[in-house]
Amino acid sequence: MKVDEPDTLMTLPELQKQALQLPINERWQLVQTLLESLQQETSPAKKKGNLSRLRGIAKGTKSSDRF
């Protein structure tokens, strides 16, 4: 069974708008998926610094959601 694909791709602004409409837990899953995809695409030297910085930003943001 094949899932129907849209005729056109979403633009970045459309994708961002859709992502912001997701529940918070699904947005965090999306962040994790994106980080993992970046990790696979990035060279080992760049990967460590860039992803550590992004994870720090994400962790800081997540903890502030409690307020």
N, C-alpha and C positions, 0 to 999 in steps of 0.2 A: 504494500500500500504506500503510495507516494503522497507526501504532503504538498498541497498546492503552494507554489512560491509566488510572491507578489510580482506583478509585471515590471515594477520599477523599484530601485533601491531607495531607502530613506536617505535624506541628506543628514549631515551631522547635526544641524539644529533640530531637525525632526526627531532624530534618535535621542538627543539630549532631553527634549521635551517629554518623550515617551518614558525614558528612564526615570525622570523625576516624578512621574505618576505612579511608579511601582511602590509597593509597601517597603518600608525600611529594610526588612530582612532580605528581600529580593534585590534591593540596591546593593547591599553588602555582598551578596552572592555574585552580582555582576562585577563589583570591584575586584573580588577575588579572581574571577575568571579573567578579567582584563590584566591583572597583575601577572597571573600565570602565563598568559599569552605573551606579555612583554618579556618575561623571564626567558621564555623559549627563543625569542627573537633577538635578545641582547647578548653581546659578547660577554664572556666571564669577567673581564676587567671592569666593564661599565656596569654590569648587572649588580654587583655587590653594593656599590655606592648608591646608585639610582633607586633600586628597589628598597633598600634600607630606609632611604629618605621618604619614599612614597608610603611605605608601611608605617613609618612614624607619623606622618600626616594623617593617614587613615585611622590609626589608633587614637590619636588625639581628638579627631573629629567624633569618633564613635563614643568616646567616654563623655563628651560634652552633650550628647543627645539625651542624657538623663535629666537635664535641667529644663 
